[in-house]
Structure formats: structure tokens, C-alpha cells
Amino acid sequence: MSERTKSQNDRAWEALFEKYDILPHIQSDGKFIISASQIKEYREPRLMAKFDHRINLPHIFAENHLAILPISRGDYVISHFEAYQTFEELEKSVIHVSLPANLQSLDANHIPSEAISINCALASGMLADFLEEELLCPTVSGRMGSGQFDFSIQNSCTKRMTAVSVNNSQIEIDAAFEGLYSLSLLEAKRDLSEDFLIRQLYYPYRVWSSRVTKKVRPIFLVYSNGIFSLYEYEFQNPGSYNSLALIKHKNYSIEDTLIGISDLQETASCTQIVPEPAISFPQANNFERVINICELLSSQELSREQVTEKYAFDIRQTNYYTDAARYLGFLEKHYEDGHKPVYSLSLPGRRIMNLNYKQRQLAFCKAILQHQAFKETFELCMRTGSMPDTPAIVEIMQRANLYKVESMSTYVRRSSTISGWINWMLELVGV
């Protein structure tokens, strides 16, 4: 990794590892305990020790298979921890629910925070349906102490179990709902990712399992682009950090999500081709994440560093996905202090994000289909009934006057973005 692509966290952790000989200590002792005051010598601990996804880990952690966990109010332990869990999808279908007609302060088209997404999930009845509890009372939330507990965690290199002791670490619970039979602890997110930090579910689970006699249920809620995805996990061995298993997953929407193939075809037929912008042709295969980055920037502008630190991106992905959103006209980029990239939602981007679900998805489709390479590939797909292969997509791209795409290897790499985005469009209609 070049110095130019290193984040502030990368540089600060490299300095800490060198100053305190962290790697040799881990090699000899199996772990290294570092204090918040030591971390603060280089940067605020809240920025240096909070990595919600594996991809957020500093480079020196990733290359040495390390993770960091809090063990008290002021101490952290670094070791070869298997600290993250990959998201699984059990269900693709979406269940439609409604907000009560008398509510005026909740708007299904405007859910700007995790807290509002939780309130919508409760008010619409989706939590009651998912948890199979008729009477749900919001109870504990916010920051609190963990008390004392011990657990074992898998070593990411040897696969053996390592013992960890926690004593009054700070935990945070986004929301908790108690019913007749269970206490459900919610962790809510608005950023799409491939994995999550198990600690966010495990520490609250251990705390409240020792305080109530009812079953404690760890729940993950992910809200993006009108879809609420709920995941229920179970720690099959309460003393084992890595014993969680996904036991239920459902998707809900408060808005009408029904889109037909005729809607896509009509959108394509009335969409005019625009000249290619002087922006790199996208290398961002997952269109849901293009939408997600627009959502995350809808309430505030963020620097490249902030996007990388806050959400499930590394610096390279931040560049790819912000460039993809700029290519479609959704984002604008300017430079702070002459060299620091800062991103904000453009006026067309704001208009699209304020539409209802169906209008918004079709507006996204139109923005994609305004570009020749995407529209011709989509039309070929409609004529043949299947996604064109890579050589066919590359041939279309070569006719489309793409900005700074010259080598065959680049054409081939970027062709996967075209198939990825068109597959997203087809999934809207269940194809």
C-alpha cells in the first residue's frame, strides 16, 4: 500500500506498532494490551479502535490477521482474533407492511438515521411479525457498562480458542424490545456490508443474559433503499464468541415494491443516450452499494477519509463507488484545502433520493440506461433472454467512446460492472 492511499488510521497504527513493539509481543505472548491513553498519543481512540467491518481494519492489522476488542473502560486487546461474521442471506422476497395512517411524523420516503429506521420497524408491525411477539415494549438503549464476564474466541491463524476477560467495558445498544417471552437487542445499520463485528451483538448479549431470565435474542437490522432486512442470531454456546448462528432472516418494506418487466422496458424505450462524462468508467459491480453511498451522503457531505472510516469501504472502494455515483450524476466532488476530496449529493441525486420506492428504482434505471454501453447491453439481454457474455459486452463498450478505457484488460474488468448493474435491474422484477 502506497503512502498516498494510507488512511490516518493506517499511519497512526503503524507508528504505535513500531513504538510499542506490538508484533513481537503478540508473537511471544499471544496478545498485546494497549491503553486508550497510548492510542491517544497519535489519534482519538474512538476513531482508532472502532472497526465495524473487516475491510475497515488498518492495513497492519489486515496483513497480520489481527483484530482489536475492548476489555475495560480504558484498555483494548490486540490478537489474532476471528472477530467478524459474514452476512448470509436466507430470503430474497420482501414482505409489505404499512405505517399507521394516523402517524404524521414518520415518513417512509425519508428515513435518515438508524434510530428512525427502528421506529419505523416498530410502528409498522414488522418487528412484531419478525419476533413473533404481539406486545413489545422499548426498554434499555444507549451506552452502559458491561460488568465482568469471560469468553473464548477463535484464533484466526491457529483456529484454537483464546480466553478473554472483560471488566466494565463500555457497550452500546441501539434499541431493546421486551415481549412476553423474550428480550430482543437490536443493532441497526444503514450501510451495506459483507460482514459485521460480532462484538456488537455478543457483548450486549452477555450483559443482559446475566440480568434477565427471559431468552435474549440478538437482532441485526439493516436499512437501505426502502428495504428493512432483519437477521436473528443465536449464540449456541454463551461462553463462545464465535458460536453465533443465523436462525432467521426476513426482508420488509413500508413502500410498494412491485415493479414489472414492462416498467423496465418502458423506461429503456423513453431514455435518450447522453454523451459520456469525463469520469472513469465505473468499476463498482454492486449497484446496491452505489445507492447506499448516496443515502449515506444525503444528510451531510463527507471527505474521502470520512467515507472510508465510517462505512464498509477501504480507500480504493471509496474511490470506485464515489466515482460510479459521480458517473451517473448523483454525486459532486470538490477539494478542501486544495487536495482533500469531499463528496456531496448533487441536485439530481437529491431529487431521486426523495422519490418513493418504485419511482426511485426506475430513476436509477434511467440514469444507468442513459449510457450507451449499458443500454445496448440491456437491449441485447431483452432480445436474447439472457445476459450477454463478456466478449459481447466488451464489443459494445468499444463502440461507446468510453473515457480513458483503452486496454483490453480494462475493458474486460469494467464489463463486470455492466452485467452487475443490469442484473440489479432484472432482480427488481424478480428475473
Summary of the structure (lengths in Angstrom):
residues: 431
radius of gyration: 23.3
end to end distance: 40.0
largest distance: 66.6
contacts: 1327
relative contact order: 0.10
helix: 39%
strand: 25%
